Amino acid sequence: MKDRRTVCDNGRPSLKLAACSALALASLASLASLAPAGAAPAAAPPATPEISVVTVLGRMPARRAPELLRLDRASASSCAYDFSSAGDELIDSYLDSFHSSGRSGDFGEMGVSLEGEFVPNGTAFNDASPYGDASRDGPRLDGIDADGRGGACTQSAYNEAGARNQIARKDKTLDQAYAAYDARDYALALRTFKVSYNKVGWDEAALMLGSMYLAGQGTARDPKEAIAWYIKVAEARRLGTHYSRFNPSNPEYANPRIQSQLHLAQMYMEGVDVPRDPARARAWYQEAADLDHVPAMFTLARMLQSGYGGAKEPAKAAKLYAGAAKAGYLPAQYVMARLHQAGQLVPQDAQAAFDLFQQVAVNPRAGNRKIHAEFALAQAYDEGIGVKAEPTRALAFYKVAAVAGHAGAQNALATYFYKGEQVARDLPLARKLFLAAAVQGSDTAMSSAGAMLYLGEGGAKDPVQALAWLRLSAKLGNEQAANTARIVEKRMTPEDVARAEAVFKGGAK
């Protein structure tokens, strides 16, 4: 297996180490033209800043016209409409659309479909009729809802749903509240959101009230009141409006219930206006994860893996990571690649790691993870890990990652140019690359750069800078650099050693 970390081929002290001087970005960029024939360069979309915040909050979707609003199947909360898959066909059929005359969904009145096909008893419900579907008895759902209550849907449940839907269809208070908010009339917006919530119970209204109390918009800041409003939405038995679960393919599409849960999780995680409480934060992330919110699944997995906010649960963490990665969530794909690479939480699987790194590397939104993934792919092709060894492809990926500023890739690429493997030997470029990696903290690059500076390889001799880099590398635990530093120091004048010591102390701060 080739060692790309240093040009020294044995463990003996040697001055024949690869190294480099400070590398200008223009010099690095020129590497793209140095790819050997047949090399397959990796795609390099523009990098974006890496997101390090653990909480990912979505953006509210565009509001729909009231006459087109599809209310949630849980509008009637006195029976098992909530959380019961047995009610999906029934409720979805009558709440699918409200813009036609006197019907809801794909079914006409009296249990007959629009195509004239007979619909099984109870699957047609018209909220405009006196009792939903007056021609039929209400169906009974045998399931048990989330609160443990039986699944019988009584006539009063139909009455409640019909009345609430009729009110909601004609309600304009929510749009009026948003209009006032957009006009920055926060006092009016606050009052109107309250009217809207009291009239219809819109989750959006409660969410906005929580955020306004937290920000002090239209009222004095009141974190306790904000939390109370967030909890109204986060713990609401009725799920809300026409959108419910998080859609992994559209991360910006958000649900008021999940939004509230994430607000609460973030407040307790970071101690925003409340005492920091990791256990509560973890509980709220769990709530959001239970609704398939993928970023919440990822954050919860990190907490379960580390034991933050409760006991460590590695098996559950691995399952959440895998679920988020399968949904296409980039941070989870990267973490799963690392886990498979190291055999942590999951079995070691070089092929799975390689495949996941490939997915990250081609993602234009990967940011810094893209650079690390490209370096991982370069190592895989270089050493034949999870894929057949292909030095030309390894070199291509090293170049892309090096130009992007990855210290490991710069160090590996410098070794190629120092030794003349796959490329023509180029000591000045090797020296520049080693120094570029050294500046970023690579102890092996520091050692190689120090040797080249002392020997004058790829540029002028500079024993003072050489000894400073060697000592700094030794301080980071590089024994080879420590041995080389002792040899170099014996060949230097006391004055030069003192100057190197001053440089070292300045760089080691």
C-alpha positions as CSV (number, residue, x, y, z in Angstrom):
1,M,0.0,0.0,0.0
2,K,1.4,3.3,-1.0
3,D,2.0,6.0,1.6
4,R,1.2,9.4,0.2
5,R,1.8,11.2,3.5
6,T,5.6,11.6,3.1
7,V,8.3,11.2,0.5
8,C,10.5,9.4,3.0
9,D,10.6,5.7,2.2
10,N,11.9,4.5,5.5
11,G,11.9,5.4,9.2
12,R,15.5,6.6,9.3
13,P,16.2,10.4,9.8
14,S,16.6,11.8,6.3
15,L,16.9,15.2,4.7
16,K,15.4,13.7,1.5
17,L,11.9,14.7,2.5
18,A,9.3,16.2,0.2
19,A,8.3,19.7,0.9
20,C,6.9,23.1,-0.4
21,S,6.8,27.0,-0.1
22,A,3.7,29.1,0.4
23,L,1.4,28.2,-2.5
24,A,-0.6,30.9,-4.4
25,L,-4.1,30.0,-5.4
26,A,-3.2,30.7,-9.0
27,S,-0.5,28.0,-8.9
28,L,-2.9,25.5,-7.4
29,A,-5.5,26.3,-10.0
30,S,-3.0,25.6,-12.8
31,L,-2.9,22.0,-11.6
32,A,-6.1,21.3,-13.6
33,S,-4.0,21.4,-16.8
34,L,-1.5,18.9,-15.4
35,A,-3.8,15.9,-15.4
36,P,-2.1,13.0,-17.2
37,A,-3.7,11.6,-20.4
38,G,-6.6,9.4,-19.6
39,A,-7.3,10.8,-16.2
40,A,-10.9,11.2,-15.4
41,P,-11.2,14.6,-13.5
42,A,-13.9,14.7,-10.9
43,A,-16.8,17.1,-11.3
44,A,-16.2,20.2,-9.3
45,P,-19.3,22.3,-8.9
46,P,-18.9,25.6,-7.0
47,A,-18.4,25.0,-3.4
48,T,-20.9,26.4,-0.9
49,P,-20.3,27.3,2.7
50,E,-20.6,24.3,5.0
51,I,-23.6,24.3,7.3
52,S,-22.6,23.5,10.8
53,V,-25.8,24.4,12.7
54,V,-27.4,21.3,14.1
55,T,-30.9,22.5,13.7
56,V,-32.3,22.8,10.2
57,L,-35.5,24.8,10.0
58,G,-37.6,24.7,6.8
59,R,-39.4,27.5,5.1
60,M,-43.2,27.8,5.1
61,P,-44.7,26.9,1.8
62,A,-46.6,29.4,-0.3
63,R,-50.1,30.0,1.1
64,R,-53.0,28.6,-1.1
65,A,-56.2,30.4,-1.8
66,P,-58.8,29.5,0.8
67,E,-61.2,28.0,-1.8
68,L,-58.4,25.6,-2.8
69,L,-57.3,24.7,0.7
70,R,-57.4,21.0,1.4
71,L,-58.0,20.5,5.1
72,D,-56.4,17.8,7.0
73,R,-58.2,14.5,7.7
74,A,-58.0,15.2,11.4
75,S,-60.4,18.1,11.3
76,A,-62.8,16.0,13.3
77,S,-60.9,15.1,16.5
78,S,-63.6,13.2,18.4
79,C,-63.0,9.9,16.6
80,A,-60.0,8.0,15.3
81,Y,-59.4,10.2,12.2
82,D,-56.1,11.1,13.9
83,F,-53.1,8.9,13.2
84,S,-55.3,6.0,12.0
85,S,-54.5,4.6,8.6
86,A,-58.0,3.0,8.5
87,G,-59.4,6.5,7.9
88,D,-57.2,7.5,5.0
89,E,-59.6,6.5,2.2
90,L,-62.6,7.9,3.9
91,I,-61.2,11.3,4.9
92,D,-59.0,11.8,1.9
93,S,-62.0,11.3,-0.3
94,Y,-64.1,14.1,1.2
95,L,-61.3,16.5,2.0
96,D,-59.4,16.4,-1.2
97,S,-60.8,19.5,-2.8
98,F,-63.2,22.4,-1.9
99,H,-63.4,24.3,-5.1
100,S,-66.2,22.4,-6.8
101,S,-69.9,22.8,-6.0
102,G,-71.0,21.0,-2.9
103,R,-68.6,18.1,-2.9
104,S,-65.2,17.1,-1.5
105,G,-62.7,14.8,-3.1
106,D,-63.2,12.5,-6.1
107,F,-66.6,11.3,-5.0
108,G,-70.0,12.7,-5.6
109,E,-72.8,12.6,-3.1
110,M,-74.6,9.5,-1.8
111,G,-71.6,7.2,-2.2
112,V,-71.3,7.3,-6.0
113,S,-68.0,8.2,-7.7
114,L,-67.8,10.8,-10.4
115,E,-67.5,8.1,-13.0
116,G,-70.7,6.5,-11.7
117,E,-69.0,3.7,-9.9
118,F,-70.5,2.7,-6.6
119,V,-68.4,3.5,-3.7
120,P,-68.3,1.3,-0.6
121,N,-70.4,2.3,2.3
122,G,-69.1,5.5,4.0
123,T,-66.3,6.4,1.7
124,A,-68.1,9.5,0.4
125,F,-68.5,12.4,2.7
126,N,-69.9,15.8,1.7
127,D,-69.3,18.5,4.2
128,A,-72.1,20.6,2.6
129,S,-74.8,18.0,3.3
130,P,-76.7,18.2,6.7
131,Y,-74.8,15.2,8.2
132,G,-72.0,14.6,5.9
133,D,-73.5,11.8,3.8
134,A,-77.0,11.7,5.1
135,S,-77.9,8.6,3.0
136,R,-75.6,6.3,4.9
137,D,-74.6,5.5,8.4
138,G,-71.3,6.7,9.5
139,P,-68.5,4.2,9.2
140,R,-66.7,2.9,12.2
141,L,-63.0,2.8,12.4
142,D,-61.7,-0.1,14.5
143,G,-58.3,1.4,15.1
144,I,-57.1,3.1,18.2
145,D,-55.8,6.6,18.0
146,A,-52.7,8.2,19.4
147,D,-54.5,9.0,22.7
148,G,-55.7,5.4,23.2
149,R,-59.3,6.2,22.4
150,G,-61.5,3.8,20.4
151,G,-62.0,4.2,16.7
152,A,-65.7,4.8,16.5
153,C,-66.6,7.9,14.4
154,T,-69.8,9.3,15.8
155,Q,-72.3,11.5,14.0
156,S,-71.1,14.4,16.1
157,A,-67.6,13.9,14.6
158,Y,-69.1,14.4,11.1
159,N,-71.0,17.4,12.3
160,E,-67.8,18.9,13.7
161,A,-65.8,18.3,10.6
162,G,-68.5,19.7,8.3
163,A,-69.0,22.8,10.4
164,R,-65.3,23.5,10.8
165,N,-64.6,22.9,7.1
166,Q,-67.4,25.3,6.1
167,I,-66.0,28.0,8.4
168,A,-62.4,27.4,7.3
169,R,-63.3,27.6,3.6
170,K,-64.8,31.1,4.0
171,D,-62.2,32.4,6.5
172,K,-60.0,35.3,5.4
173,T,-58.4,36.1,8.8
174,L,-55.3,34.2,8.2
175,D,-54.5,35.9,4.9
176,Q,-55.4,39.3,6.5
177,A,-52.9,38.5,9.3
178,Y,-50.2,37.6,6.9
179,A,-50.9,40.8,4.9
180,A,-50.6,42.9,8.0
181,Y,-47.3,41.1,8.9
182,D,-45.9,41.7,5.4
183,A,-46.8,45.4,5.7
184,R,-44.9,45.4,9.0
185,D,-48.0,46.3,11.0
186,Y,-47.0,43.8,13.7
187,A,-49.6,45.0,16.2
188,L,-52.4,44.4,13.8
189,A,-50.9,41.1,12.6
190,L,-50.6,39.9,16.2
191,R,-54.3,40.6,16.9
192,T,-55.4,39.1,13.6
193,F,-53.4,35.9,14.1
194,K,-55.1,35.5,17.4
195,V,-58.5,36.0,15.8
196,S,-57.6,33.5,13.2
197,Y,-56.5,30.9,15.7
198,N,-59.5,31.4,17.9
199,K,-61.9,31.2,14.9
200,V,-60.5,28.2,13.0
201,G,-57.5,27.0,14.9
202,W,-55.0,27.5,12.1
203,D,-51.6,26.0,13.1
204,E,-49.9,28.7,11.0
205,A,-51.5,31.4,13.2
206,A,-50.2,29.8,16.4
207,L,-46.8,29.3,14.9
208,M,-46.6,33.0,13.8
209,L,-47.8,34.1,17.3
210,G,-45.0,32.1,18.9
211,S,-42.4,33.6,16.6
212,M,-43.8,37.1,17.1
213,Y,-43.7,36.8,20.9
214,L,-40.2,35.4,20.7
215,A,-39.0,38.3,18.5
216,G,-41.0,41.0,20.3
217,Q,-43.0,41.9,17.1
218,G,-46.1,43.9,17.9
219,T,-45.6,43.2,21.6
220,A,-43.0,43.0,24.2
221,R,-40.7,39.9,24.0
222,D,-42.3,37.1,26.0
223,P,-40.4,33.8,25.6
224,K,-42.8,32.0,27.9
225,E,-45.8,33.0,25.8
226,A,-43.8,32.0,22.7
227,I,-43.2,28.6,24.1
228,A,-46.9,28.2,25.0
229,W,-47.9,29.0,21.4
230,Y,-45.3,26.7,19.9
231,I,-46.5,23.9,22.2
232,K,-50.1,24.5,21.0
233,V,-49.0,23.5,17.5
234,A,-46.3,21.0,18.4
235,E,-48.7,18.9,20.6
236,A,-51.9,19.6,18.6
237,R,-54.0,16.4,18.1
238,R,-55.3,17.8,14.9
239,L,-52.4,17.7,12.4
240,G,-53.4,20.9,10.7
241,T,-53.8,21.8,7.0
242,H,-53.2,20.3,3.6
243,Y,-49.6,19.5,4.1
244,S,-48.4,17.2,6.9
245,R,-45.2,15.3,6.6
246,F,-41.8,16.5,5.7
247,N,-40.9,15.8,2.1
248,P,-37.2,14.8,1.9
249,S,-37.1,15.7,-1.8
250,N,-38.1,19.3,-1.0
251,P,-36.3,20.3,2.2
252,E,-37.7,23.8,2.2
253,Y,-41.3,22.5,2.3
254,A,-42.3,22.7,6.0
255,N,-45.1,21.8,8.3
256,P,-46.2,24.1,11.1
257,R,-46.2,21.3,13.6
258,I,-42.6,20.3,12.8
259,Q,-41.5,24.0,12.7
260,S,-42.8,24.4,16.2
261,Q,-41.1,21.3,17.4
262,L,-37.8,22.5,15.9
263,H,-38.1,25.9,17.4
264,L,-38.6,24.3,20.8
265,A,-35.7,21.9,20.2
266,Q,-33.4,24.7,19.3
267,M,-34.4,26.9,22.2
268,Y,-33.6,24.1,24.7
269,M,-30.5,23.0,22.8
270,E,-28.9,26.4,22.8
271,G,-30.5,27.8,25.9
272,V,-32.4,30.6,24.1
273,D,-34.4,32.5,26.7
274,V,-34.7,29.2,28.7
275,P,-32.2,27.2,30.7
276,R,-30.2,24.8,28.4
277,D,-31.9,21.5,28.6
278,P,-30.5,18.8,26.3
279,A,-33.0,16.2,27.4
280,R,-35.9,18.4,26.3
281,A,-34.2,19.3,23.1
282,R,-33.7,15.6,22.4
283,A,-37.3,14.9,23.1
284,W,-38.5,17.6,20.7
285,Y,-36.1,16.3,18.0
286,Q,-37.6,12.9,18.5
287,E,-41.1,14.3,18.0
288,A,-40.0,15.9,14.7
289,A,-38.2,12.7,13.6
290,D,-41.3,10.7,14.3
291,L,-43.0,12.9,11.6
292,D,-40.2,11.9,9.2
293,H,-38.4,15.2,9.3
294,V,-35.1,14.2,7.9
295,P,-32.8,16.9,9.3
296,A,-34.3,16.2,12.8
297,M,-33.6,12.5,12.3
298,F,-30.0,13.4,11.6
299,T,-29.6,15.7,14.6
300,L,-31.3,13.1,16.8
301,A,-28.9,10.4,15.5
302,R,-26.0,12.6,16.5
303,M,-27.4,13.0,20.0
304,L,-28.1,9.3,20.4
305,Q,-24.6,8.5,19.2
306,S,-22.9,10.8,21.6
307,G,-25.3,10.4,24.5
308,Y,-26.1,14.1,24.5
309,G,-29.4,14.7,26.4
310,G,-29.7,11.0,27.5
311,A,-28.2,7.6,27.2
312,K,-26.2,6.5,24.2
313,E,-28.3,4.5,21.7
314,P,-25.9,3.5,18.9
315,A,-28.2,1.0,17.2
316,K,-31.0,3.6,17.0
317,A,-28.5,6.3,15.9
318,A,-27.3,4.0,13.0
319,K,-30.8,3.4,11.9
320,L,-31.6,7.1,11.8
321,Y,-28.4,7.9,10.0
322,A,-29.2,5.2,7.4
323,G,-32.8,6.5,7.0
324,A,-31.7,10.1,6.5
325,A,-29.0,9.0,4.0
326,K,-31.5,6.9,2.1
327,A,-33.8,9.9,1.9
328,G,-31.0,11.8,0.2
329,Y,-30.0,14.0,3.1
330,L,-26.4,15.0,2.3
331,P,-24.9,15.4,5.8
332,A,-26.2,11.9,6.6
333,Q,-24.7,10.4,3.4
334,Y,-21.4,11.8,4.4
335,V,-21.6,10.5,8.0
336,M,-22.7,7.1,6.8
337,A,-19.8,7.0,4.4
338,R,-17.4,7.7,7.3
339,L,-19.1,5.2,9.5
340,H,-18.8,2.4,6.9
341,Q,-15.2,3.5,6.3
342,A,-14.3,3.1,9.9
343,G,-16.7,0.3,10.9
344,Q,-18.4,2.4,13.6
345,L,-22.0,1.8,14.4
346,V,-22.3,-0.2,11.2
347,P,-20.2,-3.0,9.7
348,Q,-17.1,-1.9,7.9
349,D,-18.0,-1.8,4.2
350,A,-15.5,-0.1,1.8
351,Q,-17.8,-0.4,-1.2
352,A,-20.7,1.2,0.7
353,A,-18.4,4.0,1.8
354,F,-17.1,4.5,-1.7
355,D,-20.7,4.7,-3.1
356,L,-21.8,7.2,-0.5
357,F,-18.7,9.4,-1.0
358,Q,-19.5,9.4,-4.7
359,Q,-23.0,10.7,-4.0
360,V,-21.6,13.5,-1.9
361,A,-18.8,14.4,-4.4
362,V,-21.3,15.1,-7.2
363,N,-23.8,17.0,-5.1
364,P,-23.5,20.8,-5.9
365,R,-24.7,21.7,-2.5
366,A,-22.2,19.6,-0.6
367,G,-19.9,22.5,0.4
368,N,-16.8,21.5,2.2
369,R,-18.1,17.9,2.5
370,K,-17.6,17.7,-1.3
371,I,-13.9,18.4,-0.9
372,H,-13.5,15.7,1.8
373,A,-15.5,13.3,-0.3
374,E,-13.2,13.9,-3.3
375,F,-10.2,13.3,-1.1
376,A,-11.7,10.0,0.2
377,L,-12.3,8.9,-3.4
378,A,-8.7,9.8,-4.3
379,Q,-7.5,7.6,-1.5
380,A,-9.8,4.8,-2.5
381,Y,-8.5,4.8,-6.1
382,D,-4.9,5.3,-4.9
383,E,-5.0,2.3,-2.5
384,G,-7.7,0.2,-4.1
385,I,-10.1,0.4,-1.2
386,G,-13.6,-0.4,-2.2
387,V,-12.7,-0.1,-5.8
388,K,-10.0,-1.2,-8.2
389,A,-6.8,0.8,-7.9
390,E,-6.5,3.4,-10.6
391,P,-3.6,5.8,-10.1
392,T,-4.7,8.2,-12.8
393,R,-8.2,8.6,-11.3
394,A,-6.6,9.0,-7.9
395,L,-4.4,11.8,-9.2
396,A,-7.3,13.5,-10.8
397,F,-9.3,13.5,-7.6
398,Y,-6.2,14.6,-5.6
399,K,-5.8,17.6,-7.9
400,V,-9.4,18.7,-7.6
401,A,-9.3,18.4,-3.8
402,A,-5.9,20.2,-3.6
403,V,-7.1,23.1,-5.7
404,A,-10.1,23.4,-3.3
405,G,-7.7,23.6,-0.4
406,H,-7.7,20.1,1.2
407,A,-4.5,19.8,3.1
408,G,-4.3,16.0,2.8
409,A,-4.8,16.2,-1.0
410,Q,-2.1,18.9,-1.2
411,N,0.3,16.8,0.7
412,A,-0.4,13.7,-1.4
413,L,-0.2,15.6,-4.6
414,A,3.1,17.1,-3.5
415,T,4.5,13.6,-3.0
416,Y,3.5,12.7,-6.6
417,F,5.4,15.7,-8.0
418,Y,8.4,15.2,-5.7
419,K,8.8,11.5,-6.7
420,G,7.7,12.0,-10.3
421,E,5.0,9.4,-10.1
422,Q,2.2,9.6,-12.8
423,V,3.5,13.2,-13.5
424,A,6.8,14.8,-14.4
425,R,9.0,15.5,-11.4
426,D,8.4,19.1,-10.3
427,L,10.3,20.1,-7.2
428,P,9.2,23.8,-7.1
429,L,5.5,22.8,-7.3
430,A,6.1,20.0,-4.7
431,R,7.6,22.5,-2.4
432,K,4.7,24.9,-2.8
433,L,2.1,22.2,-2.2
434,F,3.9,20.9,0.9
435,L,4.0,24.4,2.3
436,A,0.3,25.0,1.5
437,A,-0.6,21.9,3.4
438,A,1.8,22.8,6.3
439,V,0.1,26.1,6.7
440,Q,-3.1,24.2,7.3
441,G,-1.6,22.1,10.1
442,S,-0.4,18.9,8.3
443,D,2.5,17.7,10.4
444,T,3.8,15.4,7.6
445,A,3.8,18.4,5.2
446,M,5.6,20.5,7.7
447,S,8.3,17.8,8.0
448,S,8.7,17.5,4.2
449,A,8.6,21.3,3.7
450,G,11.3,21.7,6.3
451,A,13.6,19.2,4.6
452,M,13.2,20.9,1.2
453,L,13.8,24.3,2.6
454,Y,17.0,23.1,4.3
455,L,18.3,21.4,1.2
456,G,17.2,24.1,-1.2
457,E,15.1,21.7,-3.2
458,G,12.6,23.5,-5.4
459,G,13.9,26.9,-4.3
460,A,16.4,28.8,-2.2
461,K,17.9,27.3,1.0
462,D,16.3,28.7,4.2
463,P,17.7,26.8,7.2
464,V,15.9,29.1,9.7
465,Q,12.5,28.4,8.2
466,A,13.4,24.8,7.8
467,L,14.2,24.3,11.5
468,A,11.0,26.2,12.5
469,W,8.8,23.9,10.4
470,L,10.6,20.8,11.6
471,R,10.2,21.8,15.3
472,L,6.5,22.6,14.8
473,S,6.0,19.2,13.2
474,A,7.8,17.5,16.0
475,K,5.6,19.4,18.5
476,L,2.6,17.8,16.8
477,G,4.0,14.4,17.4
478,N,6.0,13.7,14.3
479,E,9.0,11.7,15.4
480,Q,10.7,11.7,12.0
481,A,10.6,15.5,12.1
482,A,12.0,15.5,15.6
483,N,15.0,13.4,14.5
484,T,15.5,15.5,11.4
485,A,15.4,18.7,13.4
486,R,18.2,17.5,15.7
487,I,20.4,16.7,12.7
488,V,19.7,20.1,11.1
489,E,20.2,22.0,14.4
490,K,23.7,20.6,14.8
491,R,24.7,21.9,11.3
492,M,23.4,25.5,12.0
493,T,25.1,28.4,13.7
494,P,23.8,29.4,17.2
495,E,22.5,32.7,15.7
496,D,20.4,30.8,13.1
497,V,19.1,28.4,15.7
498,A,18.0,31.4,17.9
499,R,16.2,32.9,14.9
500,A,14.5,29.6,14.1
501,E,13.5,29.4,17.8
502,A,11.9,32.8,17.6
503,V,10.0,31.9,14.4
504,F,8.9,28.6,16.0
505,K,7.6,30.3,19.1
506,G,5.7,32.7,17.0
507,G,4.2,30.0,14.8
508,A,3.4,27.7,17.7
509,K,1.2,30.2,19.6
